[in-house]
Amino acid sequence: MSSASIDEFKQEVRGWIEEKLPADLRVGNRRDLPKESLGRWIKALVSRGWIAPQWPKEYGGGGLDRKQAAALMRELKAVRAPIVSSFGTSMLGPTLLEFGTEEQKQEFLPPISRHEVRWCQGYSEPGAGSDLASLQTRAVKEGDEYVITGQKIWTTGADSADWIFCLVRTDPAAPKHDGISFILFPMHQPGIEVSPLTLIDGSAEFSQVFFDGARAQAKHVIGPVNGGWTIAKRLLQHERSTDGGSEGGITGAMKETLADLVKREVGLQEGVLADPALRQRLADQELEARALRLTMARAGAEARAGQTARDIGSLGKYRWANMVKNEQDIAMLALGTKGLGWSGAGFEDTQLERTRAWLTTRADSIWGGTNEVQLNVIAKRVLQIPE
C-alpha cells in the first residue's frame, strides 16, 4: 500500500475514533472503565472487524494488511483508547488460522472476533511449569469424545472463561513430547472445578482448575492427535510476541504516563527533571521501549513470512518482563513514601493502585515462561548456540 493510501487510512481512522470513542474511555486499558461506554466501544470495533483487524473478513476480521493494522494500532494508542484483546484474539485465533480445519475456523473464529466468548489457557500444572512437556492431565477417547482428568494451575481468567484451550496427554506410553494433544472444550460442564488463587496484590486473576470426567468433542482436537506439542510451541510464540509488543506495563494501564508521573513528583529544573539519576533511568527506559518495538516488528515480519524457526518472541518476552518491572521501580522511586501505601487514610487511590501494580509486576518474569526459560530459548533458537 502506498504512503498516500496509508495517510488516507489514518485520516479515516482518526475521524472514526473521534466519532466513536467517548472521553471517559481515553485512559487506556483499565479495570474500572465505565461498562456502558466500553460496551458501545466494543460494538463499534466489532462492526469494523477491528477486534481482529488482520484476520480475514470471512472469520469476522477486518481484512487489513500489515501496514494498515500497524497504523490503526498507532492511532488507537495515540488517544489512549482501550485495546480490546483476549486469549482468543492474541493466542488461540492465530493458532487456529495456521493449524485449524475450515470447520474449526468457522466454528470458533467469528465468536472470538465479536468478543463473545472468553477463553482461558490450560497449560501449566503443579508438576509441569517450566518443564511443560511433563504434563499429566489425561484425555481418554470414548466414542466421539475425550474424557479429561487432571489439574491445571495459574490459569488466567478460568473463573470467568467460557472455553479452554488445553494441553492433554493422549498417549502416556509415548515420549513426553510426542503423546500430547491440543484440544478445546467448554468450561461450563460437570467435571470441572475452578478454585481462584489470591495473589500478592490481593487480586485473584489466576486459578487452579480440576478436571474429573470433563468431556471434549474429538472434532475439537486441533492438529493431529499426539501432535499437540508443535501447536503448543507455536501458540507460545504468539503469546510471547504479544507480551513483547505491549511495550510496558504502565502506559495504558494507569491514568497517566510514567513520564508525567515522574515529572509531577520530582519536578523540573530549567526544563529537565530535577533528579539526574531518575532522568537517566527514564531515558534508558524510552530507548529500551523503542528498541523493543523495532525488534517485535521484525518478529512479526518473520512470522508473516513463515520464518518460525527463530523464536524472537522469547527475546521480546524477556525484555518486556524486565522493562515492566523497571517501569514500576521508577514509579516507586519517584513516589517515595507515597508509593508504600496498602490501605487506609493518607494515600490516594491512584497511589494505592501503584503499590499493587508494582507487586504484580514481580511475577511478569515468571508467567508465560520464566526469564530462565526465555534465555534458554534465545540461546538455542535465536543465537543458535549448540547444546
N, C-alpha and C positions, 0 to 999 in steps of 0.2 A: 504494500500500500504506500502511495506517495506521501511525502510530508504534508502536502496541501490537503490531502484527504484526511490525514490524521488530525490536522488542525481543525478541519470542519467537524470531525467526530468529537473532538474535545469541546468545541463550542456547543454542539448538540448536548453533550453530557452535562456541561455546566448549566445550560438552560433547564434541562430536565431536573437536575439536583435542586436548583433554585425553586422550581415549582413543587417538587415532591418532598423535600427534606425540611421538616419543621425545625425551628430554632432550638427547641428543647432536646433534640437528638444530636446536636452538633458538639458533642462532648466525648466522642469515641465509644469504644466498647465497654460499657459499664453495666454492673448488675442492677442498678437502680433506675434504669431508663423507664420512662412512662410507657405502660403497656399498650395503651390505645395508639399513641403516636408510633411506637415501634411496630405494632401490627399493620398500620397503614403503610409504613415504610417497606416492610417485608412484602406486602402485596404489590407495591409499586415495582420492587426489584423483580418479583416473580413475573409480572406482566411483560417485562423486557427479557426475561431469561437470564438475568444478571446475578441470580444466586449462584449459578454455574456458568459464567459468561463464555467460556471456551468449549463447553460441551456442544455437541450437535443439537440443532433445533428439534430434531425428532425425539430427543430424550428430555426436552424441556429446557435445554441450554440456550445461550444467547447466540451461538454460532460465530462469535468474534474470533478474529485471528490474534496472534500473539501481541502485535503492536497495539491493536485496539484494546485488548484486555489490560495491557500494562497502562495505557492511557486512562482507561476507566478507573483502575485502582489508584492511580496518582490523583485524579480529580476527587475521588471519594476521600482519600486521606487528607487532601489539602483543606477540606472543610470539616475534618474530624467526624465524618459520617460513620455510623456503626457498620462494620463489615460483617455481614451475615455469613457465618461459616459454621461447619459442623464436621463431625467424623464422616458423615455421609458424603459431603462435598469434597473434603480435603484428602480423604484416605480411601474409603470404600469405592466411591464413584470412579476415580481414575483407575482403580484396580479392576473394576468391572468392565470399563471401557476396553481394557487391554486383554483380560482373561475370560470375561463372561460370555455366555452364549447370547444370541439375539433375544431369546425368550427371557433370559435373566435380566438383560439390559432393559427390555420393555417393562418388566415387572417392577424393578427396583429404582431405576434412574429417574423417571418422571416424578414419583413422590418425593425423592430427595431434592430435586430441582425446585419443587414447590414448597420446600421446607415443611413438609407434612409429617415426616417420620423421623424420630430420634434414634440414633444408632449408638451403641457402645462397642468397645473393643475387648474381646476375650482372649488375651494373650498370656500375661504373667500368671504364675501360680506360686504357692508358698515355697515350692522346691524348684521352681523354674523361672528365674528372673533374668539375670544376665545370661545364663545358660538356658535360653528359651526352649531349645530343642529337647530338653529333658522333661517337657510337659507330660502329664499323666492323665489328663481328662480323656475319658474313653467315649468312643462313639461306636455302637454295635448295630449292624444292619438288621432290621426286622421288616421284611417286605419292602415297601417303598419309602420306609422311614429309617432314621437312625435314632437310637436311644442314647441319650447323653448322661454320663455320670462323672462327677468330679468337682473341681473347685477352681475358681479364678480369683485373683486378688488385684488390688489397685486398679479396679475397673471404673474409669471416669464416667460419671453420669448414669451408672447402671440403675440407680433407684428411679430414674425418670425415663429410661430408654424404652422404646417400643420393640426394637430388634437388636440382635447382637451378631457381629461377625467374629467367628470363634475358631481357634485352632484346637483340633481334637486328634487323638491318636486312634487311627482306624486299623492299624496293623502293629500290635505290640511286639511281634516277633521280628519285625524289620529293624535295621539300623535306625537309630533315633531320628535322623533327619529324613528318612525315607518312609516312615509309617504315619505321617501327619497329613491331615486333610483340612481344608479351609471351607467352612460351612456357615450358612446363615440360618437363623431361626428366631421366632418371636420370643420376647421376654415375658409376656403376659400369658402364662400357661402353668398348669400344675407341674410340680417337679423343679421349680426354680425359686430359690430364696435369696433375697438381697439384704445384706447387712452393711449399712454405711459405716465408714471409718472416720472418726473425728481427728482432724489434723492439728498441727501445732498452732495454726492461726485461728482455730475454733470452727472452721468450716468442715463440711463433710462431703466433698465432691467425689471422693473415691469410695469404693465399696468392695466387700467380699461377695462373691456370687457362688452359690452352692447349687449343683445340678444333681437331681436324684430322680432319674427317669424322664427328664425333659425330652421332647421329641423335635426332630428336624426332618423335613422332607428331603429325600435323596436327590431330588432335582435341584436342590439349593446348595449342593456342593459346587464350589467354584473351581474350575480346572479339574484335572484328573484326581480320582481317589488316590490317596497316598502321595499326591504330588503337591501338597499344600505348602511345603517349606519354601519353594521358589516364589509362590504367590505371597507368602508372609513377608519374605525379604523385600519384595517389590513394594508392598504396602508400607513397610517401614521407611523405604526411601522417600515415598510421598510424605509420610509423617515428618521425617527429619527435614525435608526440603521446606515444608510448611512452617515448622518451627524456626528454621534458619532464615526464612524470608520475612518473618514478622518484625525483625529489626530491633526488638527490645520489648521491655515489659511495662514501661511507664507511659509513654506517649500513646494515647488512645485508651488506656485503662483508667487514667486519672483525669481530673477536670482541668489540669494544667500540665504543660510540658515540663520536663526535667530542667531545661534551661530557665524557664520562667520561675520555677520554684527556687533554684539556686540564686538567681538574680534578686528575687524578693527577700530571701532570708539572709543572704550575705551582703547584698548591697553593691553599688557600683562606685568606683573611684576613678574620676577622669574618664568615664565612659567604659571602663573594663571592670571585671569582677575584683572586689577588694581583696579576696583571698587568692594568692597566686597558686597555691597548691591545688585548690579546687578548680581554678581556671584551667590548669594544665590537665587535670583529670577529665574535665568536661570536654576539652578539645580532643583529647585522646579518644574519648567515647564517640565523638562525632566522626572521627577518622575511621574507627572500627566499624561504625554503622555503615558508612559509605563503602568501605571495602567489602563488608558482608553483602550489601545489596548487589554489588558487581559480581561477587562470587556466586550468589544464588541465581542471578540472571544467567550466568554461564551454566550452572547446574540445570536450569530449566531448558536452556537451548540444547544441551546434550540429551536430556530426557526426550525432548520432542524429536530429536534426530535418531532416537532409538539407541543411543550410546549409554547403556545402563550398566556397563561393567565397572565403571568408576563411580563410587558412592560419594560424590561431592556433598550430598545431603548430610552425611555424617559430619563433614567438616563444618557445614553450616550450623547443625545442631550443637556441636561442641562450642563454637564461637558464640552462638546465640545464648546458650545457657550461662556462659561466663559473663557476657555483656549484660544480661538481665540482672544478675547478681551485683555486678559493678554499678549499674544504674541505681539500684536501691541503696547500695552503700553510699554513693554520692549524695543521694537524697537525705539519708540519715545523718551524714556529716554536716550537711547544710542546715538541717533542722536542729541539730544539737539536742538539748534536753526535751525539745518539743516532739522528738521522734521516739521517745521512750515510753509513751503512754500506752496503756492497755484498756483502761476503763475509768469512769469516774470524772468528777469535775476537774477543771484546769486544762483540759485538752479539747481541741476542736474535733469534729467528726472526721475531717479530712486528715488530721494528724494521726488519729487512731487507725484510719484506713491505711496510712503509710506504714505504720508499725506492722500491721498484719500482712501487707504486701511484701515487706522486707522478709518476714518469716517464711512466707510462701515460696519466695524465690530460692530459698536454700535447697529446695527439692528439685529445682529445674535442671540440675546437673545429674539427677538420678533417673527421673521418669523419662520414658521414650528412649531408653538406652543410656546407661551411665556414661560419664566422661571417659572412663577407662575403656568401656566397650567401643565408644566412638573413636578413641585413639587407635585401638587395635584395627578397626575397620579402615581408618585413614591410612595406617601403615601398610595394610595388605592390599586394599583396592584402589587407593588414590596414589600413594607413593610407590606401590608395587614392590615393597621390601620382601624378600624371600623369608619364609617362615624358618 
